[in-house]
Amino acid sequence: MRLGRLALAATALLLVTTASVPSGTPLSRAERHALLSSDSIQPRGAAPRPVVRRSSHEVPFGAFVGSWDTYIPNIAKMARWLDGANMQVGHTYLAGNGWNDVEGDPAVLGLWSQWRQADPSRKLVLGVPMLVPNENNTPDSEVARLLARGNKGEFDAHFLKLARKLTALGGGDTVITLGWEMNGVTYTSRCRPDPTAWKAYWRRIVGVMRSVPGQHFTFDFTPTRGLDAIPWTRCYPGDDVVDIIGMDSYDQPAGATFDEYVNEPYGLQDQVEFAAKRGKPVSYPEWGLFRNGDNPVFVERMVEWMRTHDTAYQTLTDYCPHGFWACNRNPKSAARFKQLMSASPGVPAGAAVRPPAAASPQATGH
């Protein structure tokens, strides 16, 4: 949408202020509120808002129980803890220490693909770094240089190898959370150092991976909830290269209510409305408790939220301090999660991630 002068001034203030924050330094809650004091720079805008709430329904779910193939049996163990719930989603990540990691270990990819193929209703969700090393406190200047190299095609071959391996191993329908949490400061695969280059690089990677015959990957754009280091809308690469609008959502900052998580700028409400305007489902690849103690109210409200919106899938982060099955620190939350999810039948095959609606090519804004 077209911004007025007040909105442009507020946006300029936001860009100047966030650009001055050193790499690896998230904005404080007070800084976020100060920067976003004008509704005019929130992504909702004044246009008619789409209907996003649905009647309660089952959502394909799973949990991150470990990155390597040896963790796959934990899915069945957790399902038994949930009284035989149909855990249809497997979630894992590629390590980002070097480009060999991004290309994927054939044994690991093969075993996860076997798990996926054992049931046609299952989905494999794979976190794929865009740059390496991905967790190395890389300064913004170096991230910008790496993005420029990526846009010259220097890293294309690594993503091509990954796509070919996945397709050959039966994982051609994998959901790819490419460059997840790009609006933060944790990973090298982040957007803030050069949003324009980051979007172009995402588009390039998707084009490379989609060029492999037999693939039908689903690409999930997954920021963290809220502003973080940059508004995630500034990182959105376009409707033609995104299939799902995801969001990682933990109960932070401490002391906030769930309604605040819904209504904060770039929060849950903005996510579902942004997706609905584009005819796309949403997802929650990472959710759980942060480091603020047991919180069964958050668990209940989060499950309710996911079941009453157009959610393609959700996967709990299940290790301490975040989880409920493999972590004994959150007994009340574990009990509530088990009550809510026990014996969940899942959804029929073919409905776990619905085909995205037609969208206008190249759309990147509001």
C-alpha positions in Angstrom: 0.0 0.0 0.0 1.1 3.6 -0.5 2.6 5.2 2.6 1.8 8.8 3.7 4.5 11.2 4.8 4.1 10.3 8.5 4.5 6.6 7.7 7.6 7.3 5.6 9.1 9.3 8.4 8.4 6.6 10.9 9.9 4.0 8.5 13.0 6.0 8.0 13.4 6.3 11.8 13.0 2.6 12.1 15.6 1.9 9.4 18.2 4.3 10.8 17.8 3.0 14.4 17.9 -0.7 13.6 20.9 -0.1 11.3 22.8 1.3 14.2 22.4 -1.8 16.4 25.5 -4.0 16.4 25.3 -7.4 14.8 24.0 -9.9 17.4 22.2 -7.3 19.5 18.4 -7.7 19.5 16.2 -4.7 20.1 14.9 -4.3 23.6 11.1 -4.3 24.3 11.2 -0.6 25.0 13.1 0.1 21.7 10.5 -1.9 19.8 7.6 0.0 21.3 9.3 3.3 20.6 10.0 2.5 17.0 6.5 1.1 16.4 4.5 3.8 18.2 2.7 4.7 14.9 0.1 2.2 13.6 0.9 3.5 10.2 4.0 1.3 9.9 2.3 -1.9 11.1 1.6 -4.4 8.3 -2.2 -4.4 8.9 -2.9 -1.1 7.3 -6.3 0.6 6.9 -7.6 -1.6 4.1 -10.4 -4.1 4.8 -9.0 -6.9 6.9 -9.4 -10.5 5.7 -11.4 -13.1 7.6 -8.8 -15.4 9.2 -10.5 -17.3 12.0 -11.8 -20.8 11.2 -13.8 -23.4 13.2 -11.7 -25.6 15.4 -10.0 -28.4 13.4 -7.1 -30.9 13.6 -3.8 -29.7 12.4 -0.9 -31.9 11.2 1.6 -31.8 14.0 5.0 -33.2 15.2 8.0 -32.1 17.2 11.6 -31.4 16.7 13.2 -34.3 18.6 16.7 -34.1 17.2 18.6 -33.3 13.9 20.1 -36.7 13.1 18.6 -39.9 11.8 19.1 -41.5 15.2 16.4 -39.3 16.6 13.7 -40.6 14.3 12.5 -43.3 16.7 11.8 -40.5 19.2 8.8 -39.5 17.1 7.1 -42.9 17.8 8.0 -42.7 21.5 6.5 -39.3 21.9 3.4 -40.5 20.0 3.0 -43.3 22.5 3.3 -40.8 25.3 0.4 -39.0 23.6 -1.7 -42.1 23.7 -1.2 -43.0 20.1 -1.5 -39.6 18.6 -0.8 -39.5 14.8 2.4 -37.3 14.7 2.4 -36.6 11.0 5.2 -34.1 10.8 8.9 -34.8 11.1 11.1 -31.7 11.6 14.9 -31.6 11.3 17.6 -29.2 10.3 20.8 -29.3 8.2 23.9 -28.2 10.0 25.4 -25.0 8.7 29.1 -25.5 9.5 30.1 -25.7 5.9 28.7 -26.2 2.4 28.9 -30.0 2.7 26.3 -29.7 5.5 23.9 -27.8 3.2 24.3 -30.4 0.5 22.9 -32.9 2.9 24.3 -36.2 4.2 22.7 -38.9 2.0 22.3 -41.4 4.8 20.5 -38.9 7.1 18.3 -37.6 4.3 17.5 -41.1 3.1 16.3 -42.3 6.6 14.2 -39.2 7.1 12.7 -39.7 3.6 12.0 -43.4 4.5 10.1 -42.2 7.6 8.1 -39.8 5.4 7.3 -42.4 2.8 6.0 -44.9 5.3 2.7 -43.0 5.6 1.3 -40.8 2.7 -0.1 -38.4 5.3 3.3 -37.5 6.7 5.4 -34.4 5.9 9.1 -33.8 6.4 10.1 -30.3 7.3 13.8 -29.4 6.7 15.5 -26.3 7.9 18.1 -25.3 5.2 20.7 -22.5 5.9 21.3 -20.0 3.1 24.8 -19.2 4.1 27.7 -20.8 6.0 28.9 -20.9 8.7 25.4 -20.3 9.9 26.0 -19.9 13.6 29.3 -18.0 13.9 28.4 -14.5 15.0 29.2 -13.3 11.5 29.2 -9.5 11.3 26.7 -7.7 9.2 29.3 -6.5 6.7 30.4 -10.1 6.0 26.8 -11.2 5.7 26.2 -8.5 3.1 29.3 -9.7 1.1 28.1 -13.3 1.3 24.7 -12.3 0.0 26.3 -10.5 -2.9 28.3 -13.6 -3.8 25.2 -15.8 -3.5 23.4 -13.5 -6.0 26.3 -14.0 -8.4 25.6 -17.8 -8.4 28.7 -18.8 -6.4 26.6 -21.1 -4.1 24.1 -22.5 -6.6 25.7 -25.9 -6.9 25.2 -26.7 -3.2 21.5 -26.2 -3.3 21.3 -28.0 -6.6 23.0 -31.0 -5.0 20.6 -30.9 -2.0 17.6 -30.8 -4.3 18.8 -33.7 -6.4 19.6 -35.8 -3.3 16.2 -35.2 -1.7 14.4 -36.0 -5.0 16.4 -39.1 -5.6 15.8 -40.4 -2.1 12.0 -39.9 -2.2 12.0 -36.5 -0.4 11.0 -34.4 -3.4 7.9 -33.1 -1.5 9.9 -31.9 1.5 8.8 -28.6 3.2 11.9 -26.3 3.2 12.2 -23.7 5.9 14.8 -21.8 4.0 16.9 -19.3 6.1 14.5 -19.5 9.0 14.3 -16.7 11.5 15.8 -14.3 9.0 14.5 -11.2 10.8 16.7 -11.9 13.8 20.4 -11.7 14.6 21.2 -15.3 15.5 22.1 -16.7 12.1 24.3 -15.8 9.2 21.3 -16.5 6.9 19.7 -13.3 8.0 18.1 -10.4 6.2 18.8 -7.2 8.0 22.3 -6.5 6.5 20.8 -6.2 3.0 17.1 -7.0 2.6 17.1 -6.4 -1.2 20.0 -8.8 -1.7 18.5 -11.3 0.8 15.2 -11.5 -1.1 17.0 -11.9 -4.5 19.1 -14.7 -3.0 16.0 -16.5 -1.7 14.5 -16.3 -5.1 17.7 -17.6 -6.7 17.9 -20.6 -4.4 14.2 -21.5 -4.9 14.7 -21.3 -8.7 17.7 -23.6 -8.5 15.9 -26.2 -6.3 12.8 -26.1 -8.4 14.8 -26.7 -11.6 15.3 -30.4 -10.5 13.0 -32.7 -12.4 10.5 -34.6 -10.2 10.7 -32.2 -7.2 7.6 -30.5 -5.7 9.1 -28.8 -2.7 7.1 -26.5 -0.5 9.0 -23.3 0.6 8.1 -21.9 4.0 9.0 -18.3 4.8 9.5 -18.5 8.6 10.5 -15.4 10.6 10.4 -15.1 14.4 7.3 -13.5 15.9 7.3 -9.7 16.3 9.8 -7.1 15.1 13.0 -8.7 16.2 15.9 -6.9 14.3 13.9 -5.9 11.2 10.2 -6.1 10.2 9.8 -9.5 8.5 7.6 -8.0 5.8 10.8 -6.2 4.5 12.3 -9.7 3.9 9.4 -11.2 2.1 10.7 -12.4 -1.3 7.4 -12.7 -3.3 4.3 -14.8 -3.6 5.6 -16.9 -6.5 8.6 -18.2 -4.4 6.8 -18.7 -1.1 4.1 -21.4 -0.4 3.6 -21.0 3.4 3.9 -18.1 5.8 5.5 -19.6 8.9 6.4 -18.1 12.3 8.5 -19.3 15.2 6.7 -18.4 18.4 7.9 -18.8 22.0 6.5 -17.2 25.2 8.8 -14.3 25.1 9.4 -11.6 26.3 8.7 -12.7 29.9 5.6 -11.3 31.4 3.7 -10.7 28.2 0.2 -12.1 27.7 -0.8 -14.3 24.8 -3.0 -11.4 23.5 0.1 -9.3 23.3 1.8 -12.0 21.2 -1.3 -11.9 18.9 -1.6 -8.1 18.6 2.0 -6.9 18.7 3.4 -5.4 15.5 4.4 -8.3 13.2 2.9 -10.8 15.6 0.4 -13.6 15.1 -2.5 -11.5 13.9 -0.3 -9.8 11.3 1.0 -13.1 10.2 -2.4 -14.7 9.5 -3.7 -11.6 7.8 -0.6 -11.2 5.6 -1.0 -14.9 4.6 -4.7 -14.6 3.9 -4.2 -11.7 1.6 -2.0 -13.9 -0.4 -4.1 -17.0 -0.3 -1.5 -18.9 1.6 -1.6 -21.1 4.8 0.4 -20.4 7.9 2.7 -22.7 9.9 4.5 -22.8 13.3 7.7 -24.8 12.7 9.1 -23.9 16.1 7.0 -23.1 19.2 7.2 -23.9 22.9 8.4 -22.3 26.1 11.4 -20.0 26.1 13.3 -19.6 29.4 10.6 -18.1 31.6 9.3 -21.2 33.4 6.3 -23.4 33.2 3.5 -21.8 31.3 0.4 -24.0 30.6 -1.7 -21.0 29.6 0.6 -20.3 26.7 0.4 -23.9 25.6 -3.4 -23.9 25.6 -3.7 -20.6 23.8 -1.1 -21.5 21.2 -2.8 -24.9 20.4 -6.1 -23.1 20.2 -4.7 -20.5 17.9 -3.2 -23.1 15.5 -6.5 -25.1 15.4 -8.6 -22.0 14.6 -6.5 -20.6 11.7 -5.4 -21.9 8.3 -2.4 -23.8 9.7 -0.6 -26.2 7.4 1.4 -27.8 10.2 2.9 -27.2 13.6 6.0 -28.7 15.3 6.9 -28.2 18.9 10.5 -27.7 19.9 10.9 -30.6 22.3 14.0 -30.2 24.3 14.8 -28.2 27.5 13.9 -25.6 28.3 11.3 -25.5 25.5 9.6 -28.8 25.5 7.2 -31.1 27.3 8.0 -34.8 26.5 11.8 -34.8 26.6 12.0 -32.1 29.3 10.8 -32.5 32.9 11.1 -28.8 33.7 7.6 -27.9 32.6 5.2 -30.4 34.3 2.1 -28.3 34.1 2.6 -27.4 30.5 3.4 -31.0 29.7 0.2 -32.2 31.3 -1.8 -29.6 29.4 -0.2 -30.4 26.1 -0.8 -34.1 26.6 -4.5 -33.4 27.4 -4.9 -31.3 24.3 -3.0 -33.5 21.8 -3.5 -37.1 23.1 -4.9 -39.5 20.6 -5.1 -36.8 17.9 -6.1 -38.6 14.7 -4.2 -36.3 12.4 -5.6 -35.3 9.0 -6.3 -37.4 5.9 -3.4 -38.0 3.4 -3.0 -35.2 1.0 -4.4 -32.6 3.4 -1.3 -32.1 5.6 -0.2 -29.1 3.5 -2.8 -27.9 1.0 -1.7 -26.5 -2.4 -1.2 -22.8 -2.3 -3.8 -20.6 -4.0 -2.8 -18.8 -7.1 -0.9 -15.6 -6.3 0.3 -12.6 -8.3 3.9 -13.2 -9.3 6.7 -11.1 -7.8 4.4 -9.5 -5.1 6.5 -8.4 -2.2 4.5 -5.7 -0.4 1.1 -4.7 0.8 
